[in-house]
Amino acid sequence: MFDDEALPKRKSDLLADLAREDLDKLSVAELDDRIAGLKVELARTETKRGAAAAFKSAADALFKK
C-alpha cells in the first residue's frame, strides 16, 4: 500500500494551503516576512517563466525553418 502523505504535494495543493492559512495569528513582523518571502518566490517564478518562454521561442524558430 502507498501512503499518500509520503508523495510530494502538487503545486495546486501548495497554493491552496497558502490561501487557507490563518493570517490572523501572525504578527506584523511575521506578515512582513511572509510578504518578503512570497515576493522572492514570485521573482524566481517570473525569471524561470521568462527563461522557459525564451527557450520555447528559440525551439519554435528552429523547427519552423
CHARMM internal coordinates of N, CA and C (Angstrom, degrees):
IC EDIT
DIST 1 N 1 CA 1.4500
DIST 1 CA 1 C 1.5291
ANGL 1 N 1 CA 1 C 109.65
DIST 1 C 2 N 1.3156
ANGL 1 CA 1 C 2 N 115.05
DIHE 1 N 1 CA 1 C 2 N 147.09
DIST 2 N 2 CA 1.4562
ANGL 1 C 2 N 2 CA 120.89
DIHE 1 CA 1 C 2 N 2 CA 178.46
DIST 2 CA 2 C 1.5184
ANGL 2 N 2 CA 2 C 110.30
DIHE 1 C 2 N 2 CA 2 C -102.18
DIST 2 C 3 N 1.2968
ANGL 2 CA 2 C 3 N 114.90
DIHE 2 N 2 CA 2 C 3 N 142.99
DIST 3 N 3 CA 1.4591
ANGL 2 C 3 N 3 CA 121.42
DIHE 2 CA 2 C 3 N 3 CA 177.09
DIST 3 CA 3 C 1.5239
ANGL 3 N 3 CA 3 C 107.93
DIHE 2 C 3 N 3 CA 3 C -98.44
DIST 3 C 4 N 1.3360
ANGL 3 CA 3 C 4 N 116.79
DIHE 3 N 3 CA 3 C 4 N 113.46
DIST 4 N 4 CA 1.4594
ANGL 3 C 4 N 4 CA 120.87
DIHE 3 CA 3 C 4 N 4 CA -178.57
DIST 4 CA 4 C 1.5236
ANGL 4 N 4 CA 4 C 112.38
DIHE 3 C 4 N 4 CA 4 C -60.31
DIST 4 C 5 N 1.3144
ANGL 4 CA 4 C 5 N 117.47
DIHE 4 N 4 CA 4 C 5 N -27.40
DIST 5 N 5 CA 1.4575
ANGL 4 C 5 N 5 CA 120.55
DIHE 4 CA 4 C 5 N 5 CA 180.00
DIST 5 CA 5 C 1.5303
ANGL 5 N 5 CA 5 C 111.49
DIHE 4 C 5 N 5 CA 5 C -67.22
DIST 5 C 6 N 1.3312
ANGL 5 CA 5 C 6 N 117.73
DIHE 5 N 5 CA 5 C 6 N -24.38
DIST 6 N 6 CA 1.4568
ANGL 5 C 6 N 6 CA 121.32
DIHE 5 CA 5 C 6 N 6 CA -178.57
DIST 6 CA 6 C 1.5282
ANGL 6 N 6 CA 6 C 111.73
DIHE 5 C 6 N 6 CA 6 C -78.76
DIST 6 C 7 N 1.3263
ANGL 6 CA 6 C 7 N 117.28
DIHE 6 N 6 CA 6 C 7 N -18.29
DIST 7 N 7 CA 1.4532
ANGL 6 C 7 N 7 CA 121.18
DIHE 6 CA 6 C 7 N 7 CA -179.23
DIST 7 CA 7 C 1.5287
ANGL 7 N 7 CA 7 C 109.97
DIHE 6 C 7 N 7 CA 7 C -78.04
DIST 7 C 8 N 1.3364
ANGL 7 CA 7 C 8 N 117.01
DIHE 7 N 7 CA 7 C 8 N 147.20
DIST 8 N 8 CA 1.4695
ANGL 7 C 8 N 8 CA 118.39
DIHE 7 CA 7 C 8 N 8 CA 176.67
DIST 8 CA 8 C 1.5229
ANGL 8 N 8 CA 8 C 110.14
DIHE 7 C 8 N 8 CA 8 C -66.73
DIST 8 C 9 N 1.3210
ANGL 8 CA 8 C 9 N 115.51
DIHE 8 N 8 CA 8 C 9 N 145.97
DIST 9 N 9 CA 1.4617
ANGL 8 C 9 N 9 CA 119.75
DIHE 8 CA 8 C 9 N 9 CA 179.65
DIST 9 CA 9 C 1.5240
ANGL 9 N 9 CA 9 C 109.79
DIHE 8 C 9 N 9 CA 9 C -73.35
DIST 9 C 10 N 1.3265
ANGL 9 CA 9 C 10 N 115.14
DIHE 9 N 9 CA 9 C 10 N 148.31
DIST 10 N 10 CA 1.4604
ANGL 9 C 10 N 10 CA 119.96
DIHE 9 CA 9 C 10 N 10 CA 173.45
DIST 10 CA 10 C 1.5197
ANGL 10 N 10 CA 10 C 108.04
DIHE 9 C 10 N 10 CA 10 C -73.21
DIST 10 C 11 N 1.3345
ANGL 10 CA 10 C 11 N 115.67
DIHE 10 N 10 CA 10 C 11 N 156.79
DIST 11 N 11 CA 1.4626
ANGL 10 C 11 N 11 CA 118.92
DIHE 10 CA 10 C 11 N 11 CA -178.25
DIST 11 CA 11 C 1.5142
ANGL 11 N 11 CA 11 C 111.51
DIHE 10 C 11 N 11 CA 11 C -61.30
DIST 11 C 12 N 1.3316
ANGL 11 CA 11 C 12 N 117.86
DIHE 11 N 11 CA 11 C 12 N -33.82
DIST 12 N 12 CA 1.4604
ANGL 11 C 12 N 12 CA 119.46
DIHE 11 CA 11 C 12 N 12 CA 179.30
DIST 12 CA 12 C 1.5248
ANGL 12 N 12 CA 12 C 110.46
DIHE 11 C 12 N 12 CA 12 C -65.81
DIST 12 C 13 N 1.3329
ANGL 12 CA 12 C 13 N 117.18
DIHE 12 N 12 CA 12 C 13 N -32.83
DIST 13 N 13 CA 1.4619
ANGL 12 C 13 N 13 CA 120.83
DIHE 12 CA 12 C 13 N 13 CA 176.55
DIST 13 CA 13 C 1.5281
ANGL 13 N 13 CA 13 C 110.57
DIHE 12 C 13 N 13 CA 13 C -66.36
DIST 13 C 14 N 1.3134
ANGL 13 CA 13 C 14 N 116.57
DIHE 13 N 13 CA 13 C 14 N -40.76
DIST 14 N 14 CA 1.4618
ANGL 13 C 14 N 14 CA 120.60
DIHE 13 CA 13 C 14 N 14 CA -179.58
DIST 14 CA 14 C 1.5257
ANGL 14 N 14 CA 14 C 110.86
DIHE 13 C 14 N 14 CA 14 C -65.20
DIST 14 C 15 N 1.3228
ANGL 14 CA 14 C 15 N 116.72
DIHE 14 N 14 CA 14 C 15 N -41.52
DIST 15 N 15 CA 1.4629
ANGL 14 C 15 N 15 CA 119.98
DIHE 14 CA 14 C 15 N 15 CA 178.09
DIST 15 CA 15 C 1.5180
ANGL 15 N 15 CA 15 C 110.98
DIHE 14 C 15 N 15 CA 15 C -66.96
DIST 15 C 16 N 1.3286
ANGL 15 CA 15 C 16 N 116.57
DIHE 15 N 15 CA 15 C 16 N -39.09
DIST 16 N 16 CA 1.4667
ANGL 15 C 16 N 16 CA 120.26
DIHE 15 CA 15 C 16 N 16 CA 177.77
DIST 16 CA 16 C 1.5264
ANGL 16 N 16 CA 16 C 110.45
DIHE 15 C 16 N 16 CA 16 C -64.61
DIST 16 C 17 N 1.3240
ANGL 16 CA 16 C 17 N 116.82
DIHE 16 N 16 CA 16 C 17 N -39.87
DIST 17 N 17 CA 1.4718
ANGL 16 C 17 N 17 CA 120.55
DIHE 16 CA 16 C 17 N 17 CA 177.23
DIST 17 CA 17 C 1.5283
ANGL 17 N 17 CA 17 C 110.81
DIHE 16 C 17 N 17 CA 17 C -60.68
DIST 17 C 18 N 1.3283
ANGL 17 CA 17 C 18 N 116.56
DIHE 17 N 17 CA 17 C 18 N -42.60
DIST 18 N 18 CA 1.4665
ANGL 17 C 18 N 18 CA 119.98
DIHE 17 CA 17 C 18 N 18 CA 178.32
DIST 18 CA 18 C 1.5231
ANGL 18 N 18 CA 18 C 111.06
DIHE 17 C 18 N 18 CA 18 C -63.21
DIST 18 C 19 N 1.3202
ANGL 18 CA 18 C 19 N 116.55
DIHE 18 N 18 CA 18 C 19 N -42.02
DIST 19 N 19 CA 1.4635
ANGL 18 C 19 N 19 CA 121.01
DIHE 18 CA 18 C 19 N 19 CA -178.12
DIST 19 CA 19 C 1.5264
ANGL 19 N 19 CA 19 C 111.83
DIHE 18 C 19 N 19 CA 19 C -67.56
DIST 19 C 20 N 1.3248
ANGL 19 CA 19 C 20 N 117.09
DIHE 19 N 19 CA 19 C 20 N -30.41
DIST 20 N 20 CA 1.4694
ANGL 19 C 20 N 20 CA 121.08
DIHE 19 CA 19 C 20 N 20 CA -178.38
DIST 20 CA 20 C 1.5257
ANGL 20 N 20 CA 20 C 113.03
DIHE 19 C 20 N 20 CA 20 C -85.78
DIST 20 C 21 N 1.3163
ANGL 20 CA 20 C 21 N 117.00
DIHE 20 N 20 CA 20 C 21 N -14.48
DIST 21 N 21 CA 1.4596
ANGL 20 C 21 N 21 CA 119.82
DIHE 20 CA 20 C 21 N 21 CA -176.06
DIST 21 CA 21 C 1.5303
ANGL 21 N 21 CA 21 C 110.60
DIHE 20 C 21 N 21 CA 21 C -61.64
DIST 21 C 22 N 1.3218
ANGL 21 CA 21 C 22 N 115.33
DIHE 21 N 21 CA 21 C 22 N 134.80
DIST 22 N 22 CA 1.4580
ANGL 21 C 22 N 22 CA 121.67
DIHE 21 CA 21 C 22 N 22 CA -179.67
DIST 22 CA 22 C 1.5273
ANGL 22 N 22 CA 22 C 109.25
DIHE 21 C 22 N 22 CA 22 C -76.00
DIST 22 C 23 N 1.3153
ANGL 22 CA 22 C 23 N 115.85
DIHE 22 N 22 CA 22 C 23 N 111.21
DIST 23 N 23 CA 1.4627
ANGL 22 C 23 N 23 CA 120.55
DIHE 22 CA 22 C 23 N 23 CA -179.12
DIST 23 CA 23 C 1.5208
ANGL 23 N 23 CA 23 C 112.42
DIHE 22 C 23 N 23 CA 23 C -85.86
DIST 23 C 24 N 1.3248
ANGL 23 CA 23 C 24 N 116.80
DIHE 23 N 23 CA 23 C 24 N -13.17
DIST 24 N 24 CA 1.4642
ANGL 23 C 24 N 24 CA 120.68
DIHE 23 CA 23 C 24 N 24 CA -177.83
DIST 24 CA 24 C 1.5245
ANGL 24 N 24 CA 24 C 112.86
DIHE 23 C 24 N 24 CA 24 C -62.29
DIST 24 C 25 N 1.3173
ANGL 24 CA 24 C 25 N 116.68
DIHE 24 N 24 CA 24 C 25 N -27.99
DIST 25 N 25 CA 1.4671
ANGL 24 C 25 N 25 CA 119.69
DIHE 24 CA 24 C 25 N 25 CA -176.87
DIST 25 CA 25 C 1.5331
ANGL 25 N 25 CA 25 C 112.96
DIHE 24 C 25 N 25 CA 25 C -84.42
DIST 25 C 26 N 1.3321
ANGL 25 CA 25 C 26 N 117.33
DIHE 25 N 25 CA 25 C 26 N -4.66
DIST 26 N 26 CA 1.4629
ANGL 25 C 26 N 26 CA 120.92
DIHE 25 CA 25 C 26 N 26 CA -177.66
DIST 26 CA 26 C 1.5216
ANGL 26 N 26 CA 26 C 111.13
DIHE 25 C 26 N 26 CA 26 C -90.39
DIST 26 C 27 N 1.3184
ANGL 26 CA 26 C 27 N 115.05
DIHE 26 N 26 CA 26 C 27 N 142.98
DIST 27 N 27 CA 1.4654
ANGL 26 C 27 N 27 CA 120.78
DIHE 26 CA 26 C 27 N 27 CA 176.27
DIST 27 CA 27 C 1.5316
ANGL 27 N 27 CA 27 C 109.10
DIHE 26 C 27 N 27 CA 27 C -77.66
DIST 27 C 28 N 1.3171
ANGL 27 CA 27 C 28 N 115.77
DIHE 27 N 27 CA 27 C 28 N 171.40
DIST 28 N 28 CA 1.4623
ANGL 27 C 28 N 28 CA 120.48
DIHE 27 CA 27 C 28 N 28 CA 177.59
DIST 28 CA 28 C 1.5283
ANGL 28 N 28 CA 28 C 109.78
DIHE 27 C 28 N 28 CA 28 C -60.46
DIST 28 C 29 N 1.3190
ANGL 28 CA 28 C 29 N 117.26
DIHE 28 N 28 CA 28 C 29 N -42.61
DIST 29 N 29 CA 1.4670
ANGL 28 C 29 N 29 CA 120.82
DIHE 28 CA 28 C 29 N 29 CA 179.15
DIST 29 CA 29 C 1.5293
ANGL 29 N 29 CA 29 C 110.94
DIHE 28 C 29 N 29 CA 29 C -63.20
DIST 29 C 30 N 1.3211
ANGL 29 CA 29 C 30 N 116.71
DIHE 29 N 29 CA 29 C 30 N -41.26
DIST 30 N 30 CA 1.4699
ANGL 29 C 30 N 30 CA 120.05
DIHE 29 CA 29 C 30 N 30 CA 178.36
DIST 30 CA 30 C 1.5235
ANGL 30 N 30 CA 30 C 110.96
DIHE 29 C 30 N 30 CA 30 C -66.48
DIST 30 C 31 N 1.3169
ANGL 30 CA 30 C 31 N 116.98
DIHE 30 N 30 CA 30 C 31 N -38.06
DIST 31 N 31 CA 1.4666
ANGL 30 C 31 N 31 CA 120.45
DIHE 30 CA 30 C 31 N 31 CA 176.69
DIST 31 CA 31 C 1.5271
ANGL 31 N 31 CA 31 C 110.39
DIHE 30 C 31 N 31 CA 31 C -65.40
DIST 31 C 32 N 1.3392
ANGL 31 CA 31 C 32 N 116.71
DIHE 31 N 31 CA 31 C 32 N -40.92
DIST 32 N 32 CA 1.4647
ANGL 31 C 32 N 32 CA 120.39
DIHE 31 CA 31 C 32 N 32 CA 176.41
DIST 32 CA 32 C 1.5260
ANGL 32 N 32 CA 32 C 111.19
DIHE 31 C 32 N 32 CA 32 C -61.02
DIST 32 C 33 N 1.3310
ANGL 32 CA 32 C 33 N 117.00
DIHE 32 N 32 CA 32 C 33 N -42.91
DIST 33 N 33 CA 1.4675
ANGL 32 C 33 N 33 CA 121.35
DIHE 32 CA 32 C 33 N 33 CA 177.66
DIST 33 CA 33 C 1.5231
ANGL 33 N 33 CA 33 C 110.91
DIHE 32 C 33 N 33 CA 33 C -62.55
DIST 33 C 34 N 1.3094
ANGL 33 CA 33 C 34 N 116.10
DIHE 33 N 33 CA 33 C 34 N -41.48
DIST 34 N 34 CA 1.4711
ANGL 33 C 34 N 34 CA 120.84
DIHE 33 CA 33 C 34 N 34 CA 179.48
DIST 34 CA 34 C 1.5236
ANGL 34 N 34 CA 34 C 110.21
DIHE 33 C 34 N 34 CA 34 C -63.52
DIST 34 C 35 N 1.3279
ANGL 34 CA 34 C 35 N 116.54
DIHE 34 N 34 CA 34 C 35 N -45.60
DIST 35 N 35 CA 1.4662
ANGL 34 C 35 N 35 CA 120.94
DIHE 34 CA 34 C 35 N 35 CA 179.05
DIST 35 CA 35 C 1.5250
ANGL 35 N 35 CA 35 C 110.38
DIHE 34 C 35 N 35 CA 35 C -61.27
DIST 35 C 36 N 1.3289
ANGL 35 CA 35 C 36 N 116.99
DIHE 35 N 35 CA 35 C 36 N -44.58
DIST 36 N 36 CA 1.4667
ANGL 35 C 36 N 36 CA 120.88
DIHE 35 CA 35 C 36 N 36 CA 179.41
DIST 36 CA 36 C 1.5272
ANGL 36 N 36 CA 36 C 110.74
DIHE 35 C 36 N 36 CA 36 C -60.83
DIST 36 C 37 N 1.3160
ANGL 36 CA 36 C 37 N 116.72
DIHE 36 N 36 CA 36 C 37 N -43.95
DIST 37 N 37 CA 1.4626
ANGL 36 C 37 N 37 CA 120.55
DIHE 36 CA 36 C 37 N 37 CA 179.04
DIST 37 CA 37 C 1.5173
ANGL 37 N 37 CA 37 C 112.30
DIHE 36 C 37 N 37 CA 37 C -64.34
DIST 37 C 38 N 1.3193
ANGL 37 CA 37 C 38 N 116.46
DIHE 37 N 37 CA 37 C 38 N -40.88
DIST 38 N 38 CA 1.4639
ANGL 37 C 38 N 38 CA 120.44
DIHE 37 CA 37 C 38 N 38 CA 178.81
DIST 38 CA 38 C 1.5296
ANGL 38 N 38 CA 38 C 111.09
DIHE 37 C 38 N 38 CA 38 C -66.60
DIST 38 C 39 N 1.3344
ANGL 38 CA 38 C 39 N 117.14
DIHE 38 N 38 CA 38 C 39 N -36.54
DIST 39 N 39 CA 1.4666
ANGL 38 C 39 N 39 CA 120.39
DIHE 38 CA 38 C 39 N 39 CA 177.24
DIST 39 CA 39 C 1.5231
ANGL 39 N 39 CA 39 C 111.06
DIHE 38 C 39 N 39 CA 39 C -65.18
DIST 39 C 40 N 1.3272
ANGL 39 CA 39 C 40 N 116.61
DIHE 39 N 39 CA 39 C 40 N -40.00
DIST 40 N 40 CA 1.4681
ANGL 39 C 40 N 40 CA 120.63
DIHE 39 CA 39 C 40 N 40 CA 177.11
DIST 40 CA 40 C 1.5258
ANGL 40 N 40 CA 40 C 109.64
DIHE 39 C 40 N 40 CA 40 C -62.92
DIST 40 C 41 N 1.3183
ANGL 40 CA 40 C 41 N 116.88
DIHE 40 N 40 CA 40 C 41 N -44.53
DIST 41 N 41 CA 1.4670
ANGL 40 C 41 N 41 CA 120.44
DIHE 40 CA 40 C 41 N 41 CA 179.93
DIST 41 CA 41 C 1.5241
ANGL 41 N 41 CA 41 C 110.98
DIHE 40 C 41 N 41 CA 41 C -65.86
DIST 41 C 42 N 1.3170
ANGL 41 CA 41 C 42 N 117.56
DIHE 41 N 41 CA 41 C 42 N -38.39
DIST 42 N 42 CA 1.4590
ANGL 41 C 42 N 42 CA 121.22
DIHE 41 CA 41 C 42 N 42 CA 177.32
DIST 42 CA 42 C 1.5245
ANGL 42 N 42 CA 42 C 110.47
DIHE 41 C 42 N 42 CA 42 C -62.82
DIST 42 C 43 N 1.3160
ANGL 42 CA 42 C 43 N 117.71
DIHE 42 N 42 CA 42 C 43 N -44.85
DIST 43 N 43 CA 1.4639
ANGL 42 C 43 N 43 CA 121.37
DIHE 42 CA 42 C 43 N 43 CA 178.32
DIST 43 CA 43 C 1.5245
ANGL 43 N 43 CA 43 C 110.93
DIHE 42 C 43 N 43 CA 43 C -62.25
DIST 43 C 44 N 1.3238
ANGL 43 CA 43 C 44 N 116.95
DIHE 43 N 43 CA 43 C 44 N -41.22
DIST 44 N 44 CA 1.4754
ANGL 43 C 44 N 44 CA 120.90
DIHE 43 CA 43 C 44 N 44 CA 178.53
DIST 44 CA 44 C 1.5213
ANGL 44 N 44 CA 44 C 110.50
DIHE 43 C 44 N 44 CA 44 C -62.96
DIST 44 C 45 N 1.3283
ANGL 44 CA 44 C 45 N 116.08
DIHE 44 N 44 CA 44 C 45 N -42.19
DIST 45 N 45 CA 1.4601
ANGL 44 C 45 N 45 CA 121.24
DIHE 44 CA 44 C 45 N 45 CA -179.79
DIST 45 CA 45 C 1.5239
ANGL 45 N 45 CA 45 C 111.04
DIHE 44 C 45 N 45 CA 45 C -66.92
DIST 45 C 46 N 1.3288
ANGL 45 CA 45 C 46 N 117.00
DIHE 45 N 45 CA 45 C 46 N -42.12
DIST 46 N 46 CA 1.4645
ANGL 45 C 46 N 46 CA 120.59
DIHE 45 CA 45 C 46 N 46 CA 178.77
DIST 46 CA 46 C 1.5229
ANGL 46 N 46 CA 46 C 111.34
DIHE 45 C 46 N 46 CA 46 C -64.51
DIST 46 C 47 N 1.3300
ANGL 46 CA 46 C 47 N 116.98
DIHE 46 N 46 CA 46 C 47 N -38.90
DIST 47 N 47 CA 1.4599
ANGL 46 C 47 N 47 CA 121.03
DIHE 46 CA 46 C 47 N 47 CA 177.13
DIST 47 CA 47 C 1.5218
ANGL 47 N 47 CA 47 C 110.71
DIHE 46 C 47 N 47 CA 47 C -63.14
DIST 47 C 48 N 1.3141
ANGL 47 CA 47 C 48 N 116.70
DIHE 47 N 47 CA 47 C 48 N -45.33
DIST 48 N 48 CA 1.4653
ANGL 47 C 48 N 48 CA 121.24
DIHE 47 CA 47 C 48 N 48 CA 179.17
DIST 48 CA 48 C 1.5195
ANGL 48 N 48 CA 48 C 110.67
DIHE 47 C 48 N 48 CA 48 C -63.56
DIST 48 C 49 N 1.3503
ANGL 48 CA 48 C 49 N 117.06
DIHE 48 N 48 CA 48 C 49 N -40.32
DIST 49 N 49 CA 1.4569
ANGL 48 C 49 N 49 CA 120.80
DIHE 48 CA 48 C 49 N 49 CA 179.36
DIST 49 CA 49 C 1.5258
ANGL 49 N 49 CA 49 C 110.24
DIHE 48 C 49 N 49 CA 49 C -63.85
DIST 49 C 50 N 1.3297
ANGL 49 CA 49 C 50 N 117.27
DIHE 49 N 49 CA 49 C 50 N -41.32
DIST 50 N 50 CA 1.4615
ANGL 49 C 50 N 50 CA 121.01
DIHE 49 CA 49 C 50 N 50 CA 178.08
DIST 50 CA 50 C 1.5193
ANGL 50 N 50 CA 50 C 111.81
DIHE 49 C 50 N 50 CA 50 C -61.60
DIST 50 C 51 N 1.3196
ANGL 50 CA 50 C 51 N 116.47
DIHE 50 N 50 CA 50 C 51 N -43.17
DIST 51 N 51 CA 1.4644
ANGL 50 C 51 N 51 CA 120.70
DIHE 50 CA 50 C 51 N 51 CA 178.40
DIST 51 CA 51 C 1.5254
ANGL 51 N 51 CA 51 C 110.77
DIHE 50 C 51 N 51 CA 51 C -65.45
DIST 51 C 52 N 1.3196
ANGL 51 CA 51 C 52 N 117.09
DIHE 51 N 51 CA 51 C 52 N -40.53
DIST 52 N 52 CA 1.4651
ANGL 51 C 52 N 52 CA 120.74
DIHE 51 CA 51 C 52 N 52 CA 179.42
DIST 52 CA 52 C 1.5263
ANGL 52 N 52 CA 52 C 110.81
DIHE 51 C 52 N 52 CA 52 C -66.31
DIST 52 C 53 N 1.3273
ANGL 52 CA 52 C 53 N 117.06
DIHE 52 N 52 CA 52 C 53 N -39.58
DIST 53 N 53 CA 1.4641
ANGL 52 C 53 N 53 CA 120.82
DIHE 52 CA 52 C 53 N 53 CA 178.78
DIST 53 CA 53 C 1.5278
ANGL 53 N 53 CA 53 C 110.68
DIHE 52 C 53 N 53 CA 53 C -65.78
DIST 53 C 54 N 1.3328
ANGL 53 CA 53 C 54 N 117.09
DIHE 53 N 53 CA 53 C 54 N -41.07
DIST 54 N 54 CA 1.4625
ANGL 53 C 54 N 54 CA 120.95
DIHE 53 CA 53 C 54 N 54 CA 178.13
DIST 54 CA 54 C 1.5241
ANGL 54 N 54 CA 54 C 110.89
DIHE 53 C 54 N 54 CA 54 C -64.50
DIST 54 C 55 N 1.3219
ANGL 54 CA 54 C 55 N 116.83
DIHE 54 N 54 CA 54 C 55 N -41.56
DIST 55 N 55 CA 1.4641
ANGL 54 C 55 N 55 CA 121.38
DIHE 54 CA 54 C 55 N 55 CA 178.08
DIST 55 CA 55 C 1.5254
ANGL 55 N 55 CA 55 C 110.27
DIHE 54 C 55 N 55 CA 55 C -62.63
DIST 55 C 56 N 1.3307
ANGL 55 CA 55 C 56 N 116.76
DIHE 55 N 55 CA 55 C 56 N -43.65
DIST 56 N 56 CA 1.4677
ANGL 55 C 56 N 56 CA 121.41
DIHE 55 CA 55 C 56 N 56 CA 179.56
DIST 56 CA 56 C 1.5211
ANGL 56 N 56 CA 56 C 110.48
DIHE 55 C 56 N 56 CA 56 C -63.61
DIST 56 C 57 N 1.3268
ANGL 56 CA 56 C 57 N 117.24
DIHE 56 N 56 CA 56 C 57 N -42.89
DIST 57 N 57 CA 1.4663
ANGL 56 C 57 N 57 CA 120.77
DIHE 56 CA 56 C 57 N 57 CA 178.74
DIST 57 CA 57 C 1.5232
ANGL 57 N 57 CA 57 C 111.10
DIHE 56 C 57 N 57 CA 57 C -61.92
DIST 57 C 58 N 1.3237
ANGL 57 CA 57 C 58 N 116.64
DIHE 57 N 57 CA 57 C 58 N -42.72
DIST 58 N 58 CA 1.4613
ANGL 57 C 58 N 58 CA 120.72
DIHE 57 CA 57 C 58 N 58 CA 178.94
DIST 58 CA 58 C 1.5246
ANGL 58 N 58 CA 58 C 110.86
DIHE 57 C 58 N 58 CA 58 C -64.34
DIST 58 C 59 N 1.3140
ANGL 58 CA 58 C 59 N 116.72
DIHE 58 N 58 CA 58 C 59 N -42.23
DIST 59 N 59 CA 1.4655
ANGL 58 C 59 N 59 CA 120.50
DIHE 58 CA 58 C 59 N 59 CA 178.96
DIST 59 CA 59 C 1.5239
ANGL 59 N 59 CA 59 C 110.55
DIHE 58 C 59 N 59 CA 59 C -65.97
DIST 59 C 60 N 1.3285
ANGL 59 CA 59 C 60 N 116.90
DIHE 59 N 59 CA 59 C 60 N -42.58
DIST 60 N 60 CA 1.4667
ANGL 59 C 60 N 60 CA 120.37
DIHE 59 CA 59 C 60 N 60 CA 178.02
DIST 60 CA 60 C 1.5254
ANGL 60 N 60 CA 60 C 110.67
DIHE 59 C 60 N 60 CA 60 C -60.44
DIST 60 C 61 N 1.3274
ANGL 60 CA 60 C 61 N 116.96
DIHE 60 N 60 CA 60 C 61 N -43.74
DIST 61 N 61 CA 1.4602
ANGL 60 C 61 N 61 CA 121.04
DIHE 60 CA 60 C 61 N 61 CA 179.95
DIST 61 CA 61 C 1.5229
ANGL 61 N 61 CA 61 C 111.03
DIHE 60 C 61 N 61 CA 61 C -64.67
DIST 61 C 62 N 1.3114
ANGL 61 CA 61 C 62 N 117.07
DIHE 61 N 61 CA 61 C 62 N -39.22
DIST 62 N 62 CA 1.4573
ANGL 61 C 62 N 62 CA 121.23
DIHE 61 CA 61 C 62 N 62 CA -179.07
DIST 62 CA 62 C 1.5235
ANGL 62 N 62 CA 62 C 111.58
DIHE 61 C 62 N 62 CA 62 C -66.19
DIST 62 C 63 N 1.3200
ANGL 62 CA 62 C 63 N 117.13
DIHE 62 N 62 CA 62 C 63 N -43.19
DIST 63 N 63 CA 1.4580
ANGL 62 C 63 N 63 CA 120.40
DIHE 62 CA 62 C 63 N 63 CA -174.11
DIST 63 CA 63 C 1.5210
ANGL 63 N 63 CA 63 C 113.46
DIHE 62 C 63 N 63 CA 63 C -87.82
DIST 63 C 64 N 1.3241
ANGL 63 CA 63 C 64 N 118.38
DIHE 63 N 63 CA 63 C 64 N -8.23
DIST 64 N 64 CA 1.4615
ANGL 63 C 64 N 64 CA 120.67
DIHE 63 CA 63 C 64 N 64 CA 177.02
DIST 64 CA 64 C 1.5140
ANGL 64 N 64 CA 64 C 111.82
DIHE 63 C 64 N 64 CA 64 C -89.30
DIST 64 C 65 N 1.3292
ANGL 64 CA 64 C 65 N 117.51
DIHE 64 N 64 CA 64 C 65 N -6.71
DIST 65 N 65 CA 1.4705
ANGL 64 C 65 N 65 CA 120.98
DIHE 64 CA 64 C 65 N 65 CA -179.57
DIST 65 CA 65 C 1.4956
ANGL 65 N 65 CA 65 C 111.22
DIHE 64 C 65 N 65 CA 65 C -75.46
END
COOR INIT
IC SEED 1 N 1 CA 1 C
IC BUILD
